[in-house]
């Protein structure tokens, strides 16, 4: 056996679900034409899967207000985006955008 250890997460574990959600959001944010609306909809889907009531409570918002911000009915604030990410135990990061050759 090699010195490299592979960590395989159980399919239904909380860590596996968090990794799936993080990957989904990362792909959406990297898409060409990503804007406030597409980020909001992606966060809405993930928040619904994770439990909208819990996420809204962690953000200090009602479920209806959070849903309206994420679906584009009301303005989406950075504070809300960060609150949703924290509530799901995800981290938003910034990296260099390497131009395609």
C-alpha atoms as an extended CHARMM CRD file, in Angstrom:
* protein
*
       101  EXT
         1         1  UNK       CA              0.0000000000        0.0000000000        0.0000000000  PROA      1               0.0000000000
         2         2  UNK       CA              1.2750000000        3.4860000000       -0.8160000000  PROA      2               0.0000000000
         3         3  UNK       CA              1.8440000000        6.3890000000        1.5370000000  PROA      3               0.0000000000
         4         4  UNK       CA             -1.1370000000        8.1870000000        0.0000000000  PROA      4               0.0000000000
         5         5  UNK       CA             -4.3730000000        7.6920000000        1.8740000000  PROA      5               0.0000000000
         6         6  UNK       CA             -7.6650000000        8.1780000000        0.1140000000  PROA      6               0.0000000000
         7         7  UNK       CA            -10.5750000000        9.4600000000        2.0900000000  PROA      7               0.0000000000
         8         8  UNK       CA            -13.8180000000        8.0510000000        0.7650000000  PROA      8               0.0000000000
         9         9  UNK       CA            -16.9140000000        9.6310000000        2.2440000000  PROA      9               0.0000000000
        10        10  UNK       CA            -20.0130000000        7.5260000000        2.8750000000  PROA      10              0.0000000000
        11        11  UNK       CA            -22.5890000000        8.3510000000        0.1890000000  PROA      11              0.0000000000
        12        12  UNK       CA            -25.1850000000        9.8180000000        2.5480000000  PROA      12              0.0000000000
        13        13  UNK       CA            -22.8640000000       11.4200000000        5.0650000000  PROA      13              0.0000000000
        14        14  UNK       CA            -23.1510000000       15.0930000000        5.9640000000  PROA      14              0.0000000000
        15        15  UNK       CA            -19.6260000000       15.6380000000        4.6260000000  PROA      15              0.0000000000
        16        16  UNK       CA            -20.5200000000       14.0540000000        1.2790000000  PROA      16              0.0000000000
        17        17  UNK       CA            -23.6680000000       16.1930000000        0.9790000000  PROA      17              0.0000000000
        18        18  UNK       CA            -21.7070000000       19.3400000000        1.8460000000  PROA      18              0.0000000000
        19        19  UNK       CA            -19.0770000000       18.4510000000       -0.7610000000  PROA      19              0.0000000000
        20        20  UNK       CA            -21.7900000000       17.9510000000       -3.3930000000  PROA      20              0.0000000000
        21        21  UNK       CA            -23.3930000000       21.2910000000       -2.5870000000  PROA      21              0.0000000000
        22        22  UNK       CA            -20.0390000000       23.0670000000       -2.6160000000  PROA      22              0.0000000000
        23        23  UNK       CA            -19.1870000000       21.5510000000       -6.0020000000  PROA      23              0.0000000000
        24        24  UNK       CA            -22.6010000000       22.5070000000       -7.4220000000  PROA      24              0.0000000000
        25        25  UNK       CA            -22.2300000000       26.1310000000       -6.2700000000  PROA      25              0.0000000000
        26        26  UNK       CA            -18.6360000000       26.3270000000       -7.4670000000  PROA      26              0.0000000000
        27        27  UNK       CA            -19.5910000000       25.1320000000      -10.9520000000  PROA      27              0.0000000000
        28        28  UNK       CA            -22.4740000000       27.6190000000      -11.1280000000  PROA      28              0.0000000000
        29        29  UNK       CA            -20.2950000000       30.5430000000      -10.0670000000  PROA      29              0.0000000000
        30        30  UNK       CA            -17.6650000000       29.6670000000      -12.6700000000  PROA      30              0.0000000000
        31        31  UNK       CA            -20.1500000000       29.5100000000      -15.5410000000  PROA      31              0.0000000000
        32        32  UNK       CA            -19.9350000000       32.1350000000      -18.2660000000  PROA      32              0.0000000000
        33        33  UNK       CA            -22.5710000000       34.7840000000      -17.6780000000  PROA      33              0.0000000000
        34        34  UNK       CA            -22.8430000000       34.0750000000      -13.9580000000  PROA      34              0.0000000000
        35        35  UNK       CA            -24.7850000000       36.9080000000      -12.3700000000  PROA      35              0.0000000000
        36        36  UNK       CA            -26.7370000000       37.7870000000       -9.2270000000  PROA      36              0.0000000000
        37        37  UNK       CA            -29.8120000000       35.9450000000      -10.4680000000  PROA      37              0.0000000000
        38        38  UNK       CA            -28.0370000000       32.6720000000      -11.2710000000  PROA      38              0.0000000000
        39        39  UNK       CA            -26.1570000000       32.7200000000       -7.9600000000  PROA      39              0.0000000000
        40        40  UNK       CA            -29.3960000000       33.3990000000       -6.0870000000  PROA      40              0.0000000000
        41        41  UNK       CA            -31.2220000000       30.5230000000       -7.7870000000  PROA      41              0.0000000000
        42        42  UNK       CA            -28.3390000000       28.1350000000       -7.1160000000  PROA      42              0.0000000000
        43        43  UNK       CA            -28.2870000000       29.1580000000       -3.4420000000  PROA      43              0.0000000000
        44        44  UNK       CA            -32.0700000000       28.7830000000       -3.2750000000  PROA      44              0.0000000000
        45        45  UNK       CA            -31.9030000000       25.2070000000       -4.5350000000  PROA      45              0.0000000000
        46        46  UNK       CA            -29.1210000000       24.2840000000       -2.1240000000  PROA      46              0.0000000000
        47        47  UNK       CA            -30.8500000000       26.0270000000        0.7990000000  PROA      47              0.0000000000
        48        48  UNK       CA            -34.0570000000       24.1190000000        0.0830000000  PROA      48              0.0000000000
        49        49  UNK       CA            -32.1300000000       20.8480000000        0.0830000000  PROA      49              0.0000000000
        50        50  UNK       CA            -30.3710000000       21.7880000000        3.3110000000  PROA      50              0.0000000000
        51        51  UNK       CA            -33.5060000000       23.0280000000        5.1010000000  PROA      51              0.0000000000
        52        52  UNK       CA            -34.8210000000       26.4850000000        4.3060000000  PROA      52              0.0000000000
        53        53  UNK       CA            -36.1420000000       27.1400000000        7.8340000000  PROA      53              0.0000000000
        54        54  UNK       CA            -32.7820000000       26.4350000000        9.4350000000  PROA      54              0.0000000000
        55        55  UNK       CA            -30.9010000000       28.5040000000        6.8570000000  PROA      55              0.0000000000
        56        56  UNK       CA            -33.3100000000       31.4650000000        7.1790000000  PROA      56              0.0000000000
        57        57  UNK       CA            -33.0800000000       31.3760000000       10.9650000000  PROA      57              0.0000000000
        58        58  UNK       CA            -29.2770000000       31.3430000000       10.8170000000  PROA      58              0.0000000000
        59        59  UNK       CA            -29.4120000000       34.3870000000        8.4900000000  PROA      59              0.0000000000
        60        60  UNK       CA            -31.8250000000       36.2150000000       10.7920000000  PROA      60              0.0000000000
        61        61  UNK       CA            -34.4830000000       36.3270000000        8.0800000000  PROA      61              0.0000000000
        62        62  UNK       CA            -37.9240000000       34.8510000000        7.6360000000  PROA      62              0.0000000000
        63        63  UNK       CA            -38.2140000000       31.9800000000        5.1850000000  PROA      63              0.0000000000
        64        64  UNK       CA            -40.2940000000       34.1930000000        2.8780000000  PROA      64              0.0000000000
        65        65  UNK       CA            -37.7450000000       37.0260000000        2.8850000000  PROA      65              0.0000000000
        66        66  UNK       CA            -34.8590000000       34.6490000000        2.2370000000  PROA      66              0.0000000000
        67        67  UNK       CA            -36.7660000000       32.9290000000       -0.5610000000  PROA      67              0.0000000000
        68        68  UNK       CA            -37.5930000000       36.3080000000       -2.1720000000  PROA      68              0.0000000000
        69        69  UNK       CA            -33.9720000000       37.4240000000       -2.0540000000  PROA      69              0.0000000000
        70        70  UNK       CA            -32.7020000000       34.1770000000       -3.5240000000  PROA      70              0.0000000000
        71        71  UNK       CA            -35.3360000000       33.9140000000       -6.2660000000  PROA      71              0.0000000000
        72        72  UNK       CA            -34.7670000000       37.4700000000       -7.4530000000  PROA      72              0.0000000000
        73        73  UNK       CA            -38.0260000000       39.0210000000       -6.2380000000  PROA      73              0.0000000000
        74        74  UNK       CA            -36.0200000000       41.2250000000       -3.8440000000  PROA      74              0.0000000000
        75        75  UNK       CA            -32.4030000000       42.4130000000       -4.0560000000  PROA      75              0.0000000000
        76        76  UNK       CA            -29.8130000000       39.8400000000       -3.0420000000  PROA      76              0.0000000000
        77        77  UNK       CA            -27.3320000000       41.2200000000       -0.5220000000  PROA      77              0.0000000000
        78        78  UNK       CA            -23.7960000000       39.9760000000        0.0240000000  PROA      78              0.0000000000
        79        79  UNK       CA            -24.6570000000       39.6350000000        3.7090000000  PROA      79              0.0000000000
        80        80  UNK       CA            -27.3760000000       37.1390000000        2.7640000000  PROA      80              0.0000000000
        81        81  UNK       CA            -25.0790000000       35.1870000000        0.4400000000  PROA      81              0.0000000000
        82        82  UNK       CA            -22.4410000000       34.9120000000        3.1680000000  PROA      82              0.0000000000
        83        83  UNK       CA            -25.0730000000       34.0070000000        5.7740000000  PROA      83              0.0000000000
        84        84  UNK       CA            -26.4470000000       31.1870000000        3.6180000000  PROA      84              0.0000000000
        85        85  UNK       CA            -22.9400000000       29.9030000000        2.9630000000  PROA      85              0.0000000000
        86        86  UNK       CA            -22.0630000000       29.9730000000        6.6730000000  PROA      86              0.0000000000
        87        87  UNK       CA            -25.3120000000       28.2560000000        7.6270000000  PROA      87              0.0000000000
        88        88  UNK       CA            -24.4580000000       25.4300000000        5.2160000000  PROA      88              0.0000000000
        89        89  UNK       CA            -20.8840000000       25.3420000000        6.5620000000  PROA      89              0.0000000000
        90        90  UNK       CA            -19.5240000000       26.3590000000        3.1610000000  PROA      90              0.0000000000
        91        91  UNK       CA            -16.9130000000       28.9830000000        2.4090000000  PROA      91              0.0000000000
        92        92  UNK       CA            -16.8690000000       31.5080000000       -0.3980000000  PROA      92              0.0000000000
        93        93  UNK       CA            -13.4060000000       32.1310000000       -1.8110000000  PROA      93              0.0000000000
        94        94  UNK       CA            -11.7900000000       34.2170000000       -4.4980000000  PROA      94              0.0000000000
        95        95  UNK       CA             -9.0660000000       33.0920000000       -6.8490000000  PROA      95              0.0000000000
        96        96  UNK       CA             -7.2550000000       34.3350000000       -9.9220000000  PROA      96              0.0000000000
        97        97  UNK       CA             -9.1920000000       34.0060000000      -13.1200000000  PROA      97              0.0000000000
        98        98  UNK       CA             -6.7800000000       32.5110000000      -15.6080000000  PROA      98              0.0000000000
        99        99  UNK       CA             -7.6160000000       33.5440000000      -19.1750000000  PROA      99              0.0000000000
       100       100  UNK       CA             -8.1650000000       30.6830000000      -21.6150000000  PROA      100             0.0000000000
       101       101  UNK       CA             -5.4810000000       30.3860000000      -24.3050000000  PROA      101             0.0000000000
